[in-house]
Structure formats: structure tokens, C-alpha cells
Amino acid sequence: MGVTIQDTELLLQFRDPATKEKAFTAIIKKYQEKLYWHIRRMVVEHEDANDVLQNVFIRVWNGLENFREDSQLYTWLYRIATNECLSYLDQQKRKSSLPLDESESGLSNKIVADKYFDPNKLEWKLQLAIQQLPEKQRIVFTLRYYDEMPYEQMSRVLDTSEGALKASYHHAVKKIEDYILNH
Amino acid sequence: MKVKNEISEELRSLSTVIDGISRDTPQGTPYVVPVGYFNDFPDLIMRHLRGARLPEKGEASPFQVPEGYFEGLAAGIMDRIKKGQSEDIQGSNPQVAVAGGVAEELAQLSPLLSRIDRKTPYQAPEGYFSELAPILAGLQDKPLYEVPQGYFDGLAGEIAAKLKQPASTPMERSSPAMVERPAPAKVITMGRNRVWWKYSAAAVVAALVLTIGWLRLQVPGHTGNGGTVDIANSLIKVSDQDIQNYPDSDNINTPLAETVTNSTATLDMDDSDVKSLLGDVPDGELKQYMEEHGGAKDVATN
């Protein structure tokens, strides 16, 4: 992610019809990887992550004109990506024949089915452990653990209090640790 | 950097097991991304936003196209557009579908239906859509409601005339815009009932005070004639020796007791003093007294 132009400058260029597409391309290049990995950790498969990521940037294209800049662009993008993930997973649950309480096993099966899956490696076990968490808790854990997002920023992404996020993260860590030690 | 250290410290304090898991892989996860994915992704999105240009018939293309792709493409795109419009109306988020994805799905569900041409059989009048846009554009300027002719011309004068009318009540004076005098409201006095309650409460309190005072006055030991008689009757039962010994007893710790001990009545008296004190008392009464209170010390009498 080598883009150095500040977000404010990108937004100004986006609002100018002459430079709109160029600015949007720069925004995509700046944030695509971060958003992709955030999505991928939630949906597991690359094809699903690709679908969701495209949805996210379509929404960004349609909504960036009205972005109020009361939060960072990064926070706003993460919020859209998180909501799209949750919507996508809800859709998958509805389409799936599995009962709702077994929907997490669908994502676990996808992990196990990955070409590079190695059950002996702790990194893969960690992915399986993460999928056991409830959706919101999964998001909190991945944002904190992988993206190293401060609670203050996370509260704006997820519209939840910092205290609740902290508690959620602590519970998630304990659950993951139990899973890794017992499996 | 500070935040990163804080997060690492936090994780270490919660779980050394998870903290020890290696995060050397890209973005910390073991997942793999297709080669060149991120390089091509921005172009993919921009092409989608601009609308992909379909290859012209006969145009040489180095790429392979799945069989029957173009036959179902137009229908697939129209379905996506209609689906996107209906989702916009319902307020839900539009979904991006790969071109022909709907056709593929239908083919999997029902090959028979997928073979039927999905062209709508209805016909629109010739030139309908080309004329529609100007009509719709013109509607934006047309006001929805009608206003009586000359309304705005006379409005300012009417308001000025109303403001100039003199106010007759304080309410109107404070609010000159008010023209109609409101009908006076019927006044219902509530004072009588309140006064009656006050007097009743005062009478009850007075009766209570008097009753309590009377009861306290009747209790023995209080000042008053009845109390004095009771005290005298009680004292008759007490012997002289006890009365004399009372000031010297250990139970007395009050200043009054000191006063009593220093009083004349408790001082030692000799016979001459007694004689002088009892000089006026007849002998008969003295004898009677001695008979009633037997055991008393012989007192010198006249």
C-alpha cells in the first residue's frame, strides 16, 4: 500500500468530476488489501471475499459523495466492510440447509477444505477457533488481533461502547485459548 | 507504535498461548491470495462501474468465452438491473452478481426454463421512452398546490392592518396579533372548602393539645393540690430516722442534696434547740404524734 496522498485530498479529487475516477482508483489501491483481509477472515473463501469486497467498493462509490468526514475514511470503509460481511453471512445462512446454530461449522468446513490447510499448524487451528466465536465477537477479535485497531476507533466502526468491546475481546481470547488447548 | 505495544501487552496478559502463535504470514493469517489479485482489482472495479464493453461481433479476441455466454448475457444483465431497482425501492443493498450468474443459477434449477426466451411480450408505444424524460423533467418545476390569484399581493397589507388594531385586554396588549377576544372562562371558587378544612384541622389540634395537657395534670407527682396531698401521705409512711439519714446516704449526688445536707433540718440539735422549736406545739399533739410513730426518739417537750 504505497499510496501517500492524504485522504482529504483524495476526497476533494473524488468530488471533482474531472478527477473522480482517478481518486477512486487511488482509494481502492490504498485500502483494498486491508479491507480484503478483514473480509477474508470473516468469510474464509477467496471467492466470497472477492464478492464482498466488490460490494463494498460499489457502495463506497455511491456513498462517498455524501461522506460527512465526521470520522476517518478508514473507519468509514471498515464499517461498510463489516456490515457487508454480516449481510453476506446472513444470506449464506438463509441459503444454507444447515440450522442456524450449525452455520459456523460451514465456515470451519471451508477452512479445512483450503488447499493449504495444515491441522498441525497453530495458525490454522487459530482460524478454526475464531470461527467458533459469535459473529460480532469474531469481528472484535480480528480487528484487535490482526488489524491492531484501538478500542476507540473500533467503537466507531462497530457502534459499540469501548467497555463492551474490551469485555468482548477478553472473552474471545479466553475462548480461543480454551479451544486451542483442548483440540 | 505505542498503541501496538499496548495491544501486544494486553494479549500477553490475557493469553500467552495466543500471543505465542506466529504471525509471520501475510496479514497474520495462513490464507493465500491469487497471484496478481490486488494489481488487477482496481481495474476490475472501474470496469464494472463504467459498464463492461461487450466485444463486437466478428472482433478477434485472444480470450476464450464459455459456450452460450452471449446468448444469456443480455437477459442476465437485465435481471440484475431489475433486481437492483427493486432492491433500491425496498431499501436493501444492491448485490453485485457476476454476469450470467442468474442464468447459471436458473440452468441449475430448471434447464427447461433456462431455454425459454425471457424477452417480455408486452409492447410500449413508439417513441414513448424518448418523450417520457422531458415530461418527467417538466414535472419538477410544476408546483403541486394552487394559490388563489392575488393572494401574495394583498397578504402584507392584511397583516399590517391586523397589527394596527388596538388591543382591549392585557393579553391582547401583550400580543397585538390577537384580534378576537376570548370568551371569559367560568370561575369556580374553591376557597370555601379549603377554609372549612383549615378550621376543622385547627379544632382537632387544639382538642389534642388540651386532652394531653389535662392527662398530664392528672398524673400523680406533678405540681398541684392533688400531687401535694399524695406526697404528704407518702412521707407519713417514712420514719424520722430515715428522713434524717437521707441527706447522708450514698445515692445522693446532686447539688440539691448538698443544699439539703447543709440545711437546718439536718444539723445536729441539742435539747435546748428542740425545746425552742417545739415551744408552740401543745403537749397533747406531741403525745399523739409519738404514739402514732412509735420508736421515735424521745423529744424534749414543754
Contacts between the chains, C-beta under 8 A, distances in Angstrom:
chain1	res1	chain2	res2	distance
A	21	B	46	6.4
A	24	B	46	7.4
A	25	B	42	5.0
A	25	B	46	6.2
A	28	B	41	6.9
A	28	B	42	4.4
A	28	B	45	5.9
A	29	B	42	5.5
A	32	B	38	5.8
A	32	B	41	5.5
A	32	B	42	7.1
A	33	B	27	7.6
A	33	B	38	5.8
A	36	B	33	7.5
A	36	B	38	7.5
A	37	B	27	4.2
A	37	B	29	6.9
A	40	B	29	7.2
A	40	B	31	5.7
A	41	B	29	6.0
A	41	B	31	7.9
A	44	B	31	7.8
A	46	B	31	7.5
A	46	B	33	6.7
A	46	B	34	6.7
A	46	B	37	8.0
A	50	B	37	7.9
A	51	B	96	6.7
A	53	B	41	7.6
A	54	B	44	7.5
A	54	B	45	6.5
A	54	B	48	7.0
A	54	B	96	4.9
A	55	B	93	7.3
A	55	B	95	6.6
A	55	B	96	5.4
A	57	B	45	5.1
A	58	B	45	7.6
A	58	B	48	7.4
A	58	B	49	7.4
A	58	B	94	7.1
A	58	B	96	5.9
A	59	B	93	6.9
A	61	B	45	8.0
A	61	B	49	5.9
A	84	B	93	7.5
A	87	B	93	6.5
A	114	B	30	8.0
A	114	B	31	7.1
A	115	B	32	7.5
A	116	B	30	6.4
A	116	B	31	7.8
A	116	B	32	5.7
A	117	B	30	7.9
A	118	B	30	7.7
A	121	B	30	6.8
A	122	B	21	4.8
A	122	B	22	7.1
A	123	B	21	6.4
A	123	B	22	6.6
A	123	B	23	7.9
A	123	B	25	6.4
A	123	B	28	8.0
A	123	B	29	7.0
A	123	B	30	4.4
A	124	B	30	5.5
A	126	B	18	7.3
A	126	B	21	5.6
A	127	B	29	6.7
A	127	B	30	6.8
A	144	B	7	6.5
A	145	B	11	7.1
A	145	B	18	7.7
A	145	B	28	7.6
A	146	B	23	7.9
A	146	B	27	6.4
A	146	B	28	4.9
A	146	B	29	7.1
A	148	B	3	6.8
A	148	B	4	5.5
A	148	B	7	5.0
A	150	B	3	5.3
A	170	B	14	6.0
A	173	B	11	6.9
A	173	B	14	4.4
A	173	B	15	4.9
A	173	B	18	6.0
A	174	B	14	7.2
A	174	B	15	7.2
A	176	B	15	7.4
A	176	B	18	6.0
A	177	B	14	8.0
A	177	B	15	4.4
A	177	B	17	5.0
A	177	B	18	5.8
A	180	B	17	5.9
A	180	B	18	7.3
A	181	B	17	6.6
